[in-house]
Amino acid sequence: MSTVTETGHPERDPERDPVRYERNGPVAVVELHRPHRLNAVTDEVSRELVGALRRAVAEGARAVVLTGAGRAFCSGHDLKEPAPAEDPLAARERLERLQDVTRTIKRSPVPVIAAVHGWAVGAGCEWALACDLVVAAEYTRFMFPEAGVGLTVTNGVSQLLAAVLGPQRAKYLLMTGSGFTAEEARGWGLVNEVVPDGEHRRYALELAGRLLDKPPLALALAKETLDRGLGAGLEETLAMEVDLSMRVVGTGTGTGSEAPAGTGATEAGPGAGPGIAADSGAGTVSGAGGPHRAPAAPRTGRRQP
């Protein structure tokens, strides 16, 4: 698999690239590649993901599939990464780089399809929501746990989630941090197709192939028309989210992974439950269970609306 890096230096070890890029004919596949950390997000991941998405457009790809290596799509921000020593200006610049992922997806003239499996938590859930279409493996588990770890959402979720779910359900998910399944996500309109576990990438590539029959300009206009019709401008939303995120920068709260305790999220997978130790390198919410293992239900004590 070929790789893309921020510098493009050929001597860089591809095994260490946090984002990988390959072409499948006219379709670009962009893969989050930190499987040992369940593709947890770092500043480097944000930068290189933007670079890979831009590369796809520059090289004339007709569609992009965004996916994750290993047992998860993306487990949120990485708890094991040391908190950056940064002043408010540096913190704002880092947050803007995170927002650039959604900016780049939305500005792309080609459709971006998320192929999601395992855990899609926090930023991972946000990035899936930003994509134009979402294919999810049947045992995917979604979650927005930011409020539970002292953070606030980013990547346009404050606009995009309410646009899909309505404000009441969106508030419920953000305030409680309740996990939800791929089937629930499809029923609510967050996911287009739920497919057998392990088949998410293949189905996403097939979906991308179906789009290749359409005139590129027509697809680009369909995407732009719908995105611009959401209401308030996305740029204003992204800027607002940075302002809100700055309120918790340097407070000592919410400096790590999106995975709250008590959800059954361990390195053994969503369905493992308590009593199974995490891998020695773990610190984030961990990956999906085996191909036929359903995740544990969220321990909220109440049914979701």
N, C-alpha and C positions, 0 to 999 in steps of 0.2 A: 504494500500500500504506500503510495506516495504521501508526503507530508507537507504541511505548510507551517512556516514559522514566521515570527515577527520580522526577523532579520533576513531570512532566506538563505542563511549560510549553509552550504551543503555538508559541512563537517559536523553539524549538530547530530547527536544520536537520536534517530527517529523514535526509539523506544521511550525517550523522555519527553517527546512532544505531547503537550496536554490536549491538543486538538489535531486531528488528522484529516486529510483531504484526499479524495480520490474521485476519478471520473468513471461513471458507468454509462458510456456513450454520451448522450446529451444531458445526462443527469449528474449533478455533483452530489457526492455524499460527504457530509461534514460530520465527523465523529468526535464527541467528547471522549478523551482517552486518558483518564486517570482511574483505571478499573480498581486499583489497589485502594483508592479513596472513594470508590463508588461515584466517580466523576464529580466530586465536590468542587465547588467554585472557588477560584482564587482570582486575584487581579490579572495574573498572566492568562488564565483561561478566558476571561472576558476579552482581553486584547486580541488573543489569537483566534477566538471564535469570530470576532468582527472581521479580522483579516481573511479568514477562510470564506466567510460569506461574501465579502467583497471580491475575492478572487474568482468565485463562481460566476459572478456577473461579468467581471472583466474578461473571463475566458469564453463567454458566450453560452454558458449552461442554460438550458431551457427550463430546468426545475432543480430544486435543492431538497435533499432529504437530510434532516438533522436528527442524529441518533446518538446513543451512548454505548461505550464498550463495557463488556462484563455484565454484572448483575443488576445494573440500575441505569436509568437515563441520566439522572442527576440528583444527588442527595442534599443539595443546598450548599450553603457556605461551609468552608472547611474549618472545623474546630481546632484541628491540630496546627493550623497555620498560626504563628505568633501574631498577636495584635500589632498592626503597623504603628510605628512611632511617627506620627504625622501631625502637622498643624491643620487648622480648619481648611485652608486652601488646598492642601494635598488631599485631605479627606474628600472634599467636594470633587476634585479632579478624578479620584478613584471611583466615586459614585457615578460620575458622568460616564466613565468608561463602562461601567455596568449597564447603564441606560443605553449606551450605544448599541448593545446587542439588539434590543427592541427597535431602536431607530433604524438599524441596518436591515432587519427583517422587513419592516414596514416600508422602507424606501426601495427595497429590491423590486425591480420590474418583473421578476420571475416568481412563481409560487414557491413557498417554503413549506415543506411537509415535515411535521414532527413524527418520528417513529419512536414511541415511548414504551418503556418496559420497566419492571421492578419498581423502584421509587422515583417519583417525580415530586420533589419536595422543595418548598421555598422558591429559590431562583429557578430551579428546574421546572417547577410548575408554571412559573411566570413565563419562561421561555417557550414552553409548549403552548401556552395561551396566546403568545404573540404570533405564533406561526399561522399560516393561512389555513392549513388542514392538519388534523391530528389523527394518527393511527395508533391505537394502544393495544398492547398485549393484554389478555383477559385478566391477568393477575396484577396489573399495574395498580399502585397505590399512590394517590395524590394527596397533598397536604400543604396548607399555608400556615406554618407554625410561628410566624414572625412575632405576633403579639405575645406569645408565651415566652420568648427569649428576649423581650425588650426591644424589638425592632419594628420597623414598618415596611410595608410592601414597596417594591420598586418595579421597573420595567412596564409601566403603564397599567398595572393591575387595578389601580384605583378607578380607572375608566373602563378597561376591557372586561373585567370580571362582572361588574354590575351591568354592562351592556348585554352580556350573554345570560346571566342568571337573574337579573333584577336586583335591586339594592338590598332587599331583606335577606335572601339566601346568601348573597355575597358577604354581607355583614356577619351573618351567622358563621360562615366558614372562616372568615378572617379573625373574628373575635374569639371563637372557641378553639380554633386550630384543629377541628375535627378532620380526620382522614376520610377519603371517599374513594370508591372503587371505579374501575373503568366503565362498568355498566351504568353506575350512577352518573358519571361524567357524560356518557353518551346520552342518557335520558335528559340531562340538563342542557345539552348542546355544546359542551366543552370538547367533546371527542366526536369525530365523524364515523370511525369504524373501530370495533373491538374485534380482535383476531386471536387465533390460538396462540398460546404462550410460545415465544421463540420465533414467531412468524411475522413480527411487527415490521422488520426491515424489508422482507420480501414483499409484503403487502404494500408498504409505502412506495417501493420502487415500481410496483405494478400500477399504483394510483398515479405516480408521476408519469408513467408511460401513457396512461390514458389522456393526460393533459397535453402530451406532445402532439396529439392530433388537432389541437385547437390553434388558431392563429395566435402567435405570441403577443401581438398588440392587443387583441381582444382579451386575453387573459390578464395582461397588465392593467388594462382599463377596468376590468371587472374588480380586480383587487383594489385599485386606487379609489374607485367610486365607493365601494363599500366601506373601506377604511376611513375615507374622508367624511362619510356620512354618519359617523358614530356620534357626533355632537361636538363637544368641546375639543379643541385642538389637542392632539397627542403631545406636541411639544410643550404646551403649557402644563399638561399632566405630568410629563417626565420631569420638568423643572420643579414642579410642586413637590414631587416625591423626593427629589434631592434635598429640598429645603426641609422637609419633614424628617428625612433620614439624618440630616445634620444635627437635629436636636438630640440624637442619642449617641453621636460620635463622641468618644472620650468620656462617656459617663460610666463605663465599666459594665454596662448591661449589653446583652445580646451581641457578643463578639464572636460567635461561632456558628456551628452547623445548625440547620433548620430543624433538627430532629429532637422534639421534646421527649422527656422521659415518660414511661408509662404507656407507650404506644405499641410495644412489642417489636420495635424496630431495632434489630441487632444484626450483627454480621451474618447470622444464620438466615436472615430473610424476614419479610413482613410477617410470616406466619409462625415464626419461631417461638414467640412469647418469652416470658421471663425464664431465667434459669439456664440460658445458653450463653456462654461467655463470648464476648466480642473478640475478633482477631486482634493480635498484638498491635497492628498498625492502625486500628480503627479509632475513630473519634467522631465520625459523622453518623447520621442515619445510615443504615446498611441496606444491602441489596435485596433483590427479590428472592423469594424462595424458589424451589425447584420447579420444573416445568409444569407440574400438576399440583402445586401446593398453593392454596388460597391464602391471602394475607389475613391477619387477625383483624377483627372489627375494631373501630376506634372506641376507646373506653371513655365515652362521654356521659354514660348513664341515661342518655335520652336519644331518641331517634332524630336524625336530621330532618329539617323541614322539606 
